[in-house]
């Protein structure tokens, strides 16, 4: 069972949908958030957690000082689990918590989303076509702040996602069979 790794909600256990998701391991999230913290990418950020699954990434960001998070998940069972996890985090919080769960397809959500995103995480199913991930990045790019960071989690056997104009690959980190591509605005 995943947990919030650090921050004011550190150690809080999170529920996971019974099927259809592949939660990012605590160890991988810890490494990614250490990298993000060293860049100053979390504190006060507006976060998008796309293909949110259990919501672990967006909720971890809130625990570590993000201003807000939107957790986008199309699957009804997963969205229900995310709402439960947000409720757990709200009970642990000492004040209001700006977390919104959106049960909608990612691209559909992005088409109407407002700009100003500082941190985005895309963790689509590994079997989602690379062209779909590339289309999501095209829709996401205009919403990003100039110093934003985008993390795209894919199978380590998948190629680097095709990047739209305006996004560049900074580096790729591999954790077992998971590759996380770190993207930034050009």
N, C-alpha and C positions, 0 to 999 in steps of 0.2 A: 504494500500500500504506500503510495507516495505521500510525501509530507512537505510542508514549507520548510526549506532548508535553513533560512536565516532571516534576520530582521525581527520586527516586533512580534510576528506570529510564528517565529521559528519553532519547529517540532509539531506544529498543528497537522494532524493527519487529514488527508484528503480522500474522498471516495473516488472510485474509478468506475466508469461505465462497464457493465458486465461483458460487453463484446463490442467489436468494431473500432476500438481505439488501441493505440500503442503508446502508452505513457512514456515520456522522456524520463530516464532514470534520475534519481536524486543526485547521483555523482556527476552526471552530464550537466544537469541544471546548475549545480554548484560551480562547476568549472566555467560555464557560460556567464553566470552572474558575476563571478570574480572578474572576468574579462570586462564585462559591461561596467562594473563598479569602478574599475581602474580608469576607464574612459570618462567617467562622470555621466554615463548615459541613462541612469535610472532615476536619480533624484529629481522629482518634480515633472517627470516625463508623462506625456499622454501615450498610453500603450494600447496596441491592438494585438490580441491573441487570436489568430485566425486558424480555423480547424482546431478549436480549443480543446476538444476531448474532455479532460477533467478540469481544465482551467488552471492547471498547476503553474504554467508560465506567467500568465497575467496576475494571478494571485500572489505568486512569489515577488513579482515586481512591486505590487502594492505593499507587501510586507517590508520591502527594502526601500521604500520612499517614493515610489511613483505617485503622481498626482491622481491619475485615473486609469482605468482599464476597461476596454470593451472586449468581451469574450464572444466570438462569433463561432457558432456551431450549428450545422444544419440538422443533424440527427436528433430526433426528439428525446430519446433516452439519455443521450450524452448531455443535451442542454438541461435536462432535469437534474442530472448529477452536478453539473456546474452550478446551478441555482442553489443546490444543497451546500456545495462547498463555499459559495459566496456567503450564505447564511452563517456557516460556521465561522468564517473570517469576521463577519460583522459582529458576532457574539464575542469574539476575542478582541475586537478593536476598542480603543479607548475613546474614539470619536467617530464622526461620520466616515463612511467608506464609499468612494466613487467608483463603483463597479457595476457595469451593465452587461447583462447576458442577452445576446441577440440570436434568436433561432432563425437562421436564414443562410442561404448559400453565400459563400465568401464574396464572389464577384458581384452578386446582387447587392450585398451590403456596401461594398466599396464604391459602387456606382453612385450612391447617395451620401457617402460619408463626408464629414467636414475635414478640411486640411488641418495641419498642425500636429501630426503624429511624430513623436520623438523616438519611439521604439516599437518595432513590429516583429512578431514571431509567426512564421508560417510552418506548421507541422502537418502537411496533408498526408493522407494515406500513401504509403509507398507505391501502391499500384495506380495512383492518380497519374495520368499522362503528363510527361514533361511539358507539352504544349499548354496544358491547363495551368500548370504552375507559372509558366511564362506569362500567360494571359492575366493571372492574378497579380503578378509583379507590374505589368503594364498599368493595371487599374490602381495599384497601390502607390506607384512612384509620384504622381502629382500631389498626393496627400502628405508627403514627408517634409519635415523641416530640413534645412540645409545640413544640419549636423546629426541627422537621424541615423539609427542603426537598424538594419533588417537582418534577422536570422532566419535562414531557410533550412529546415531539417529534412533530409532525404536519406535514402539508403546509400551506403558508401559505394555501392555498385552503380548508382545512377550518375549520369553526367552532371556537371555544373549546370544549373538552370540557365536557359537563354535569358539574357538581361536586356531590358528595354533601354533606350537612350535615357541617360540621366541616372542610372545605377551602375556601380562598378563593384566587382568582386575584390574585397580587401584580402580575404584569406579563407581557407577551408580548414576546419578542424575535424578530425576523425576520432570517434569514440566507439570502438568495436565495429558493429555493422551500421553505425549511424554517422553520417557526415553532416556537419553544420556549416553552411556557407554564410560568411559574414559580408553583408553588402552595405554600401554607403552611397549617398547621392554623389554624383560626379562633381 
